[in-house]
């Protein structure tokens, strides 16, 4: 039940974000004196609307986004002869209007990041990359999961952990295994897994600063590797005791600097994800065919909403907010790509016209005028077709083989 409610809540959050995106276009256009005739949330048949001034506001029956109608975005539009048509305004004003939607997404993400910094905490920038780089200060589990299952062990049902049987304790620092020094927790994992199951191994630890050797008999278990394969390895039942706080809370003022740093890292990650999209498409087809879903494959609004529902079900509201941040940053950046029909495509053409006119003026040649959007329609339709096919592919993968946070 909570998963379904969380899914609906995240869909609602997305709808609000997209509606505010369109409101950003409308607000800036009106502020500059452009004519805006329609602003609607949703698509399809109109459920309710009202008119104020020259603009009709309303709600439509299919809650999959929203739209705003600004008169005369291009000189080829049928309403381009209106004196308040958008194309008649200076390029800097048109640029602000066209980028306003993405700016709204960036503002929403920034506010959400600041909220996390103050109320939940942001990832510690001093934390080593991954647990493997942390000092090998361990905690000891009561039991060991014998199969490659993403769950906690159950005492009395799963085998007793060799570490607890051997007398290892929480807070012990492993310094050597069978005489081979270990520098960090990554070394511990790499040294334990190849051990012969059932054969005694010597664990050298520091306990309260004093050296101690303990004899441990590893158990044979199955574990999932980074390539998705399942392999037999040895385990003793130890985990990592983090020595550095994974999250840091900030005061309202200092949260601005930390939020900016975190936002920068997320923007970089978003660009990296965009660059890797083409090479990850085959993995989507494999996932649809039943293979294990790579968590790094692209995800649709359906998939991210499912993750949002899962986060709510687990009470992980910080994860829910993190997904909201990732969604807004991605949409804001993606929408600025220089491709029609995206806002970035209109921005690119506007500045191309401006620069071309400037160059022709310097060369004392007649201004070539505006770009003919009709000539760009084949390219525009091609982009729409590609985006549509990609959306269908990701939605299908998210329905038949969704990415999961906790399973």
C-alpha positions as a Markdown table, in Angstrom:
| # | Residue | x | y | z |
|---|---|---|---|---|
| 1 | Unk | 0.0 | 0.0 | 0.0 |
| 2 | Unk | 2.7 | 2.5 | 1.0 |
| 3 | Unk | 4.6 | 1.7 | -2.2 |
| 4 | Unk | 1.6 | 2.5 | -4.3 |
| 5 | Unk | 1.0 | 5.7 | -2.4 |
| 6 | Unk | 4.7 | 6.6 | -2.8 |
| 7 | Unk | 4.4 | 6.0 | -6.5 |
| 8 | Unk | 1.4 | 8.3 | -6.8 |
| 9 | Unk | 3.1 | 10.9 | -4.7 |
| 10 | Unk | 6.2 | 10.9 | -6.9 |
| 11 | Unk | 4.1 | 11.1 | -10.0 |
| 12 | Unk | 2.4 | 14.1 | -8.4 |
| 13 | Unk | 5.7 | 15.7 | -7.6 |
| 14 | Unk | 6.8 | 15.2 | -11.3 |
| 15 | Unk | 3.6 | 16.8 | -12.5 |
| 16 | Unk | 4.1 | 19.8 | -10.2 |
| 17 | Unk | 7.7 | 20.2 | -11.4 |
| 18 | Unk | 6.7 | 20.1 | -15.1 |
| 19 | Unk | 3.8 | 22.5 | -14.5 |
| 20 | Unk | 6.2 | 24.9 | -12.8 |
| 21 | Unk | 8.5 | 24.5 | -15.8 |
| 22 | Unk | 5.8 | 25.8 | -18.1 |
| 23 | Unk | 4.9 | 28.5 | -15.5 |
| 24 | Unk | 8.5 | 29.7 | -15.8 |
| 25 | Unk | 8.1 | 30.2 | -19.5 |
| 26 | Unk | 4.7 | 31.9 | -19.1 |
| 27 | Unk | 5.9 | 34.2 | -16.3 |
| 28 | Unk | 8.9 | 35.5 | -18.0 |
| 29 | Unk | 7.1 | 35.9 | -21.3 |
| 30 | Unk | 4.4 | 38.0 | -19.7 |
| 31 | Unk | 7.0 | 40.0 | -17.8 |
| 32 | Unk | 8.6 | 41.0 | -21.1 |
| 33 | Unk | 5.2 | 41.8 | -22.7 |
| 34 | Unk | 4.8 | 38.8 | -25.0 |
| 35 | Unk | 1.4 | 37.4 | -25.6 |
| 36 | Unk | 0.5 | 34.2 | -23.8 |
| 37 | Unk | -2.9 | 32.7 | -24.7 |
| 38 | Unk | -3.0 | 29.4 | -22.9 |
| 39 | Unk | -1.5 | 27.7 | -19.8 |
| 40 | Unk | -2.7 | 24.2 | -19.0 |
| 41 | Unk | -1.7 | 21.4 | -16.6 |
| 42 | Unk | -2.2 | 18.0 | -18.4 |
| 43 | Unk | -3.1 | 17.1 | -22.0 |
| 44 | Unk | -6.3 | 15.9 | -23.7 |
| 45 | Unk | -9.8 | 17.0 | -23.0 |
| 46 | Unk | -10.3 | 20.1 | -20.8 |
| 47 | Unk | -11.7 | 19.4 | -17.4 |
| 48 | Unk | -11.8 | 23.0 | -16.1 |
| 49 | Unk | -10.6 | 26.4 | -17.2 |
| 50 | Unk | -11.0 | 30.1 | -16.7 |
| 51 | Unk | -9.8 | 33.2 | -18.6 |
| 52 | Unk | -8.0 | 36.1 | -17.1 |
| 53 | Unk | -6.9 | 38.8 | -19.5 |
| 54 | Unk | -5.6 | 37.3 | -22.7 |
| 55 | Unk | -4.7 | 34.0 | -21.1 |
| 56 | Unk | -6.8 | 30.9 | -20.5 |
| 57 | Unk | -5.8 | 28.8 | -17.5 |
| 58 | Unk | -7.0 | 25.2 | -16.9 |
| 59 | Unk | -6.6 | 21.5 | -16.2 |
| 60 | Unk | -6.9 | 18.7 | -18.8 |
| 61 | Unk | -7.7 | 15.1 | -18.4 |
| 62 | Unk | -4.4 | 13.4 | -18.9 |
| 63 | Unk | -1.9 | 14.3 | -16.1 |
| 64 | Unk | 1.3 | 13.7 | -18.1 |
| 65 | Unk | 2.7 | 17.2 | -18.1 |
| 66 | Unk | 1.6 | 20.6 | -19.2 |
| 67 | Unk | 2.0 | 23.3 | -21.8 |
| 68 | Unk | 2.0 | 27.0 | -22.4 |
| 69 | Unk | 1.1 | 28.8 | -25.7 |
| 70 | Unk | 3.3 | 31.9 | -26.4 |
| 71 | Unk | 2.2 | 33.6 | -29.6 |
| 72 | Unk | 4.6 | 33.7 | -32.5 |
| 73 | Unk | 7.6 | 31.7 | -31.2 |
| 74 | Unk | 8.9 | 31.7 | -34.8 |
| 75 | Unk | 8.3 | 33.9 | -37.8 |
| 76 | Unk | 6.6 | 31.0 | -39.6 |
| 77 | Unk | 3.9 | 30.5 | -36.9 |
| 78 | Unk | 0.4 | 31.3 | -38.1 |
| 79 | Unk | 0.1 | 33.9 | -35.4 |
| 80 | Unk | 3.5 | 35.5 | -36.1 |
| 81 | Unk | 2.0 | 38.7 | -37.3 |
| 82 | Unk | 0.8 | 39.6 | -33.8 |
| 83 | Unk | 2.6 | 42.7 | -32.5 |
| 84 | Unk | 3.3 | 40.9 | -29.3 |
| 85 | Unk | 4.7 | 37.8 | -31.0 |
| 86 | Unk | 7.7 | 36.3 | -29.3 |
| 87 | Unk | 10.0 | 36.3 | -32.3 |
| 88 | Unk | 9.8 | 40.2 | -32.5 |
| 89 | Unk | 11.5 | 40.6 | -29.1 |
| 90 | Unk | 15.3 | 40.9 | -28.6 |
| 91 | Unk | 17.3 | 37.7 | -28.5 |
| 92 | Unk | 18.3 | 38.1 | -24.9 |
| 93 | Unk | 14.6 | 38.3 | -23.8 |
| 94 | Unk | 13.7 | 35.3 | -25.9 |
| 95 | Unk | 16.7 | 33.4 | -24.4 |
| 96 | Unk | 15.5 | 34.1 | -20.9 |
| 97 | Unk | 12.0 | 32.9 | -21.7 |
| 98 | Unk | 13.2 | 29.8 | -23.4 |
| 99 | Unk | 15.6 | 28.9 | -20.6 |
| 100 | Unk | 13.2 | 29.7 | -17.8 |
| 101 | Unk | 11.8 | 26.2 | -17.7 |
| 102 | Unk | 15.2 | 24.6 | -17.0 |
| 103 | Unk | 16.0 | 27.4 | -14.5 |
| 104 | Unk | 12.9 | 26.4 | -12.6 |
| 105 | Unk | 14.1 | 22.8 | -12.4 |
| 106 | Unk | 17.5 | 24.0 | -11.2 |
| 107 | Unk | 15.9 | 26.2 | -8.5 |
| 108 | Unk | 13.7 | 23.2 | -7.3 |
| 109 | Unk | 16.8 | 21.0 | -7.2 |
| 110 | Unk | 18.8 | 23.7 | -5.3 |
| 111 | Unk | 16.0 | 24.2 | -2.7 |
| 112 | Unk | 15.7 | 20.4 | -2.2 |
| 113 | Unk | 19.5 | 20.0 | -1.8 |
| 114 | Unk | 19.6 | 22.8 | 0.8 |
| 115 | Unk | 16.8 | 21.1 | 2.6 |
| 116 | Unk | 18.7 | 17.8 | 2.7 |
| 117 | Unk | 21.8 | 19.6 | 3.9 |
| 118 | Unk | 19.9 | 21.2 | 6.9 |
| 119 | Unk | 17.5 | 18.5 | 7.9 |
| 120 | Unk | 19.0 | 15.1 | 6.8 |
| 121 | Unk | 22.6 | 15.7 | 5.8 |
| 122 | Unk | 24.6 | 15.5 | 2.6 |
| 123 | Unk | 27.3 | 12.9 | 1.8 |
| 124 | Unk | 30.5 | 13.7 | 3.6 |
| 125 | Unk | 32.9 | 15.0 | 0.9 |
| 126 | Unk | 35.9 | 13.7 | 3.0 |
| 127 | Unk | 34.5 | 10.1 | 2.9 |
| 128 | Unk | 36.8 | 7.8 | 0.8 |
| 129 | Unk | 35.3 | 6.6 | -2.5 |
| 130 | Unk | 33.3 | 3.6 | -1.4 |
| 131 | Unk | 33.6 | 1.5 | 1.8 |
| 132 | Unk | 36.6 | -0.4 | 0.4 |
| 133 | Unk | 38.9 | 2.6 | 1.1 |
| 134 | Unk | 37.9 | 2.9 | 4.8 |
| 135 | Unk | 40.1 | 1.5 | 7.7 |
| 136 | Unk | 39.4 | -2.2 | 8.4 |
| 137 | Unk | 37.6 | -1.6 | 11.7 |
| 138 | Unk | 34.9 | -4.3 | 11.8 |
| 139 | Unk | 31.6 | -5.2 | 13.3 |
| 140 | Unk | 30.7 | -8.8 | 13.7 |
| 141 | Unk | 27.4 | -10.3 | 12.5 |
| 142 | Unk | 25.7 | -13.1 | 14.5 |
| 143 | Unk | 25.2 | -15.2 | 11.4 |
| 144 | Unk | 26.0 | -15.5 | 7.6 |
| 145 | Unk | 23.6 | -15.6 | 4.6 |
| 146 | Unk | 24.7 | -18.6 | 2.7 |
| 147 | Unk | 23.1 | -17.7 | -0.7 |
| 148 | Unk | 23.5 | -14.6 | -2.9 |
| 149 | Unk | 20.5 | -12.9 | -1.4 |
| 150 | Unk | 20.1 | -9.2 | -0.6 |
| 151 | Unk | 18.8 | -9.6 | 3.0 |
| 152 | Unk | 20.0 | -9.6 | 6.6 |
| 153 | Unk | 20.8 | -12.9 | 8.1 |
| 154 | Unk | 18.4 | -14.6 | 10.5 |
| 155 | Unk | 19.9 | -16.0 | 13.8 |
| 156 | Unk | 18.8 | -19.6 | 14.3 |
| 157 | Unk | 18.0 | -20.0 | 10.6 |
| 158 | Unk | 21.3 | -19.0 | 9.0 |
| 159 | Unk | 24.7 | -20.5 | 10.0 |
| 160 | Unk | 26.4 | -18.9 | 13.0 |
| 161 | Unk | 29.2 | -16.5 | 11.8 |
| 162 | Unk | 32.8 | -17.8 | 12.1 |
| 163 | Unk | 33.9 | -14.4 | 13.3 |
| 164 | Unk | 31.6 | -14.5 | 16.3 |
| 165 | Unk | 32.5 | -18.1 | 17.1 |
| 166 | Unk | 36.2 | -17.2 | 17.0 |
| 167 | Unk | 35.8 | -14.3 | 19.4 |
| 168 | Unk | 36.2 | -11.4 | 17.0 |
| 169 | Unk | 34.5 | -8.3 | 18.4 |
| 170 | Unk | 32.9 | -5.1 | 17.1 |
| 171 | Unk | 35.6 | -2.4 | 16.9 |
| 172 | Unk | 38.5 | -4.8 | 16.2 |
| 173 | Unk | 40.9 | -3.5 | 13.6 |
| 174 | Unk | 42.1 | -6.3 | 11.2 |
| 175 | Unk | 45.7 | -5.7 | 10.4 |
| 176 | Unk | 46.7 | -9.1 | 8.8 |
| 177 | Unk | 45.1 | -12.3 | 7.5 |
| 178 | Unk | 47.3 | -15.4 | 7.5 |
| 179 | Unk | 50.3 | -13.1 | 8.0 |
| 180 | Unk | 49.4 | -10.9 | 5.0 |
| 181 | Unk | 48.9 | -7.3 | 6.0 |
| 182 | Unk | 45.6 | -5.6 | 5.1 |
| 183 | Unk | 45.5 | -1.8 | 4.6 |
| 184 | Unk | 41.8 | -1.2 | 4.4 |
| 185 | Unk | 38.4 | -2.9 | 4.3 |
| 186 | Unk | 38.8 | -3.6 | 0.6 |
| 187 | Unk | 41.9 | -5.6 | 1.4 |
| 188 | Unk | 39.9 | -7.6 | 4.0 |
| 189 | Unk | 37.3 | -8.6 | 1.5 |
| 190 | Unk | 39.9 | -9.5 | -1.2 |
| 191 | Unk | 41.8 | -11.6 | 1.4 |
| 192 | Unk | 38.9 | -13.4 | 2.9 |
| 193 | Unk | 37.0 | -14.5 | -0.2 |
| 194 | Unk | 39.7 | -16.7 | -1.7 |
| 195 | Unk | 40.3 | -18.5 | 1.7 |
| 196 | Unk | 39.7 | -22.2 | 1.6 |
| 197 | Unk | 36.3 | -22.9 | 3.3 |
| 198 | Unk | 36.6 | -25.1 | 6.3 |
| 199 | Unk | 40.3 | -24.5 | 6.8 |
| 200 | Unk | 41.5 | -22.4 | 9.8 |
| 201 | Unk | 42.8 | -18.9 | 9.0 |
| 202 | Unk | 44.6 | -16.6 | 11.4 |
| 203 | Unk | 43.1 | -13.1 | 11.8 |
| 204 | Unk | 45.5 | -10.6 | 13.4 |
| 205 | Unk | 43.7 | -7.7 | 15.0 |
| 206 | Unk | 44.3 | -4.7 | 17.2 |
| 207 | Unk | 41.9 | -4.6 | 20.1 |
| 208 | Unk | 42.2 | -1.5 | 22.4 |
| 209 | Unk | 45.6 | -0.9 | 20.9 |
| 210 | Unk | 46.9 | -4.4 | 21.7 |
| 211 | Unk | 47.7 | -7.0 | 19.1 |
| 212 | Unk | 45.8 | -10.3 | 19.1 |
| 213 | Unk | 45.7 | -13.4 | 16.9 |
| 214 | Unk | 42.4 | -15.4 | 16.5 |
| 215 | Unk | 41.7 | -18.6 | 14.6 |
| 216 | Unk | 38.7 | -18.4 | 12.2 |
| 217 | Unk | 37.2 | -21.2 | 10.1 |
| 218 | Unk | 35.5 | -19.5 | 7.0 |
| 219 | Unk | 32.2 | -20.8 | 5.7 |
| 220 | Unk | 31.4 | -21.5 | 2.0 |
| 221 | Unk | 28.8 | -19.0 | 0.6 |
| 222 | Unk | 27.6 | -17.6 | -2.7 |
| 223 | Unk | 27.9 | -14.0 | -3.5 |
| 224 | Unk | 27.1 | -11.8 | -6.5 |
| 225 | Unk | 30.1 | -10.2 | -8.3 |
| 226 | Unk | 30.2 | -6.8 | -9.8 |
| 227 | Unk | 29.6 | -8.3 | -13.3 |
| 228 | Unk | 26.3 | -9.8 | -12.0 |
| 229 | Unk | 27.6 | -13.4 | -11.9 |
| 230 | Unk | 27.1 | -15.7 | -8.8 |
| 231 | Unk | 30.3 | -17.3 | -7.5 |
| 232 | Unk | 31.3 | -19.5 | -4.5 |
| 233 | Unk | 33.5 | -17.6 | -2.0 |
| 234 | Unk | 34.4 | -17.8 | 1.7 |
| 235 | Unk | 32.9 | -15.6 | 4.4 |
| 236 | Unk | 33.5 | -15.1 | 8.2 |
| 237 | Unk | 30.6 | -12.7 | 9.0 |
| 238 | Unk | 32.2 | -9.2 | 9.4 |
| 239 | Unk | 31.1 | -5.9 | 8.2 |
| 240 | Unk | 32.5 | -2.4 | 8.1 |
| 241 | Unk | 32.3 | 0.0 | 11.0 |
| 242 | Unk | 32.5 | 3.4 | 9.3 |
| 243 | Unk | 35.1 | 5.7 | 10.9 |
| 244 | Unk | 33.9 | 8.7 | 9.0 |
| 245 | Unk | 30.3 | 10.0 | 9.3 |
| 246 | Unk | 28.6 | 9.2 | 5.9 |
| 247 | Unk | 26.4 | 12.3 | 6.2 |
| 248 | Unk | 26.9 | 15.8 | 7.5 |
| 249 | Unk | 24.2 | 18.2 | 8.6 |
| 250 | Unk | 24.8 | 21.9 | 8.1 |
| 251 | Unk | 23.4 | 25.1 | 9.5 |
| 252 | Unk | 21.1 | 27.2 | 7.3 |
| 253 | Unk | 24.0 | 29.5 | 6.3 |
| 254 | Unk | 26.8 | 27.0 | 5.8 |
| 255 | Unk | 24.4 | 24.8 | 3.9 |
| 256 | Unk | 24.6 | 27.0 | 0.9 |
| 257 | Unk | 28.3 | 26.3 | 0.2 |
| 258 | Unk | 27.9 | 22.6 | 0.9 |
| 259 | Unk | 24.8 | 22.5 | -1.4 |
| 260 | Unk | 26.6 | 24.2 | -4.2 |
| 261 | Unk | 29.5 | 21.6 | -4.0 |
| 262 | Unk | 27.0 | 18.7 | -3.9 |
| 263 | Unk | 25.0 | 20.2 | -6.8 |
| 264 | Unk | 28.2 | 20.5 | -8.8 |
| 265 | Unk | 29.0 | 16.8 | -8.3 |
| 266 | Unk | 25.4 | 15.8 | -9.3 |
| 267 | Unk | 25.6 | 18.0 | -12.5 |
| 268 | Unk | 28.8 | 16.3 | -13.4 |
| 269 | Unk | 27.3 | 12.9 | -12.9 |
| 270 | Unk | 24.3 | 13.9 | -15.0 |
| 271 | Unk | 26.5 | 14.9 | -17.9 |
| 272 | Unk | 28.4 | 11.6 | -17.6 |
| 273 | Unk | 25.1 | 9.7 | -17.6 |
| 274 | Unk | 24.0 | 11.5 | -20.8 |
| 275 | Unk | 27.2 | 10.6 | -22.5 |
| 276 | Unk | 26.8 | 7.0 | -21.6 |
| 277 | Unk | 23.2 | 6.7 | -22.8 |
| 278 | Unk | 24.0 | 5.2 | -26.2 |
| 279 | Unk | 26.3 | 2.5 | -24.9 |
| 280 | Unk | 23.8 | 1.4 | -22.3 |
| 281 | Unk | 20.9 | 0.9 | -24.7 |
| 282 | Unk | 21.9 | -2.8 | -25.4 |
| 283 | Unk | 21.6 | -3.5 | -21.7 |
| 284 | Unk | 18.0 | -2.3 | -21.8 |
| 285 | Unk | 17.1 | -4.8 | -24.4 |
| 286 | Unk | 18.9 | -7.5 | -22.4 |
| 287 | Unk | 16.9 | -6.5 | -19.3 |
| 288 | Unk | 13.6 | -6.7 | -21.2 |
| 289 | Unk | 14.7 | -10.2 | -22.3 |
| 290 | Unk | 15.0 | -11.3 | -18.7 |
| 291 | Unk | 18.7 | -10.7 | -17.8 |
| 292 | Unk | 19.6 | -8.9 | -14.6 |
| 293 | Unk | 18.9 | -5.2 | -14.9 |
| 294 | Unk | 22.0 | -3.0 | -14.7 |
| 295 | Unk | 21.2 | -0.3 | -12.2 |
| 296 | Unk | 23.2 | 2.2 | -14.3 |
| 297 | Unk | 20.9 | 1.8 | -17.3 |
| 298 | Unk | 18.6 | 4.7 | -18.3 |
| 299 | Unk | 15.3 | 5.0 | -16.5 |
| 300 | Unk | 12.0 | 6.5 | -17.4 |
| 301 | Unk | 9.6 | 8.6 | -15.3 |
| 302 | Unk | 7.8 | 5.3 | -14.6 |
| 303 | Unk | 10.9 | 3.8 | -13.3 |
| 304 | Unk | 11.9 | 6.7 | -11.1 |
| 305 | Unk | 8.4 | 6.9 | -9.8 |
| 306 | Unk | 8.6 | 3.2 | -8.8 |
| 307 | Unk | 11.8 | 4.0 | -7.0 |
| 308 | Unk | 10.1 | 6.8 | -5.3 |
| 309 | Unk | 7.3 | 4.5 | -4.2 |
| 310 | Unk | 9.8 | 2.0 | -2.9 |
| 311 | Unk | 11.6 | 4.8 | -0.9 |
| 312 | Unk | 8.3 | 5.8 | 0.7 |
| 313 | Unk | 7.5 | 2.2 | 1.6 |
| 314 | Unk | 10.9 | 1.9 | 3.4 |
| 315 | Unk | 10.5 | 5.3 | 5.1 |
| 316 | Unk | 13.6 | 6.6 | 3.2 |
| 317 | Unk | 12.4 | 10.1 | 2.7 |
| 318 | Unk | 15.9 | 11.4 | 2.0 |
| 319 | Unk | 16.1 | 8.9 | -0.9 |
| 320 | Unk | 12.7 | 10.2 | -2.1 |
| 321 | Unk | 14.1 | 13.8 | -2.1 |
| 322 | Unk | 17.3 | 12.6 | -3.7 |
| 323 | Unk | 15.3 | 11.1 | -6.6 |
| 324 | Unk | 13.4 | 14.4 | -6.9 |
| 325 | Unk | 16.7 | 16.3 | -7.1 |
| 326 | Unk | 18.1 | 13.9 | -9.7 |
| 327 | Unk | 14.9 | 14.2 | -11.8 |
| 328 | Unk | 14.9 | 18.0 | -11.9 |
| 329 | Unk | 18.6 | 18.3 | -12.6 |
| 330 | Unk | 18.4 | 15.8 | -15.5 |
| 331 | Unk | 15.3 | 17.4 | -17.0 |
| 332 | Unk | 16.8 | 20.8 | -16.7 |
| 333 | Unk | 20.0 | 19.9 | -18.4 |
| 334 | Unk | 18.4 | 17.6 | -21.0 |
| 335 | Unk | 15.9 | 20.3 | -22.0 |
| 336 | Unk | 18.8 | 22.6 | -22.9 |
| 337 | Unk | 20.4 | 20.3 | -25.4 |
| 338 | Unk | 20.6 | 22.1 | -28.8 |
| 339 | Unk | 18.0 | 20.0 | -30.5 |
| 340 | Unk | 14.5 | 20.8 | -31.7 |
| 341 | Unk | 11.9 | 20.6 | -30.4 |
| 342 | Unk | 13.7 | 21.1 | -27.0 |
| 343 | Unk | 14.0 | 24.6 | -25.6 |
| 344 | Unk | 17.7 | 24.3 | -26.2 |
| 345 | Unk | 17.1 | 23.9 | -29.9 |
| 346 | Unk | 15.2 | 27.2 | -30.0 |
| 347 | Unk | 17.9 | 28.8 | -28.0 |
| 348 | Unk | 20.6 | 27.6 | -30.4 |
| 349 | Unk | 18.7 | 28.9 | -33.4 |
| 350 | Unk | 18.0 | 32.3 | -31.8 |
| 351 | Unk | 21.7 | 32.8 | -31.1 |
| 352 | Unk | 22.7 | 31.3 | -34.5 |
| 353 | Unk | 20.5 | 34.0 | -36.2 |
| 354 | Unk | 22.0 | 36.7 | -34.0 |
| 355 | Unk | 25.6 | 35.7 | -34.6 |
| 356 | Unk | 25.0 | 35.2 | -38.3 |
| 357 | Unk | 23.5 | 38.7 | -38.7 |
| 358 | Unk | 26.4 | 40.2 | -36.8 |
| 359 | Unk | 28.9 | 38.4 | -39.1 |
| 360 | Unk | 27.1 | 39.5 | -42.3 |
| 361 | Unk | 27.0 | 43.1 | -41.0 |
| 362 | Unk | 30.7 | 43.1 | -40.5 |
| 363 | Unk | 31.1 | 41.8 | -44.0 |
| 364 | Unk | 28.8 | 44.5 | -45.3 |
| 365 | Unk | 26.4 | 41.9 | -46.7 |
| 366 | Unk | 22.6 | 41.9 | -46.5 |
| 367 | Unk | 21.1 | 40.3 | -43.3 |
| 368 | Unk | 20.1 | 36.7 | -44.3 |
| 369 | Unk | 17.1 | 37.0 | -42.0 |
| 370 | Unk | 15.5 | 34.4 | -39.9 |
| 371 | Unk | 16.0 | 30.6 | -40.0 |
| 372 | Unk | 13.2 | 28.8 | -41.8 |
| 373 | Unk | 11.8 | 26.3 | -39.3 |
| 374 | Unk | 9.9 | 24.5 | -42.0 |
| 375 | Unk | 13.2 | 23.4 | -43.5 |
| 376 | Unk | 14.2 | 21.9 | -40.1 |
| 377 | Unk | 11.0 | 19.9 | -39.8 |
| 378 | Unk | 12.6 | 16.6 | -41.0 |
| 379 | Unk | 15.3 | 16.9 | -38.5 |
| 380 | Unk | 12.8 | 17.8 | -35.8 |
| 381 | Unk | 10.6 | 14.8 | -36.6 |
| 382 | Unk | 13.7 | 12.5 | -36.5 |
| 383 | Unk | 14.6 | 13.7 | -33.0 |
| 384 | Unk | 11.0 | 13.2 | -31.9 |
| 385 | Unk | 11.0 | 9.7 | -33.3 |
| 386 | Unk | 14.3 | 8.8 | -31.6 |
| 387 | Unk | 13.2 | 10.3 | -28.2 |
| 388 | Unk | 9.9 | 8.5 | -28.6 |
| 389 | Unk | 11.5 | 5.1 | -29.3 |
| 390 | Unk | 13.9 | 5.6 | -26.4 |
| 391 | Unk | 11.1 | 6.5 | -24.0 |
| 392 | Unk | 9.1 | 3.4 | -25.1 |
| 393 | Unk | 12.2 | 1.3 | -24.5 |
| 394 | Unk | 12.9 | 2.6 | -21.0 |
| 395 | Unk | 9.3 | 2.4 | -20.0 |
| 396 | Unk | 9.1 | -1.2 | -21.1 |
| 397 | Unk | 12.3 | -2.1 | -19.2 |
| 398 | Unk | 10.9 | -0.3 | -16.1 |
| 399 | Unk | 7.7 | -2.3 | -16.3 |
| 400 | Unk | 9.0 | -5.8 | -17.0 |
| 401 | Unk | 12.4 | -5.5 | -15.1 |
| 402 | Unk | 12.5 | -2.4 | -12.9 |
| 403 | Unk | 15.5 | -1.1 | -11.0 |
| 404 | Unk | 15.1 | -1.6 | -7.3 |
| 405 | Unk | 16.9 | 0.1 | -4.4 |
| 406 | Unk | 16.4 | -2.5 | -1.7 |
| 407 | Unk | 15.9 | -5.9 | -3.5 |
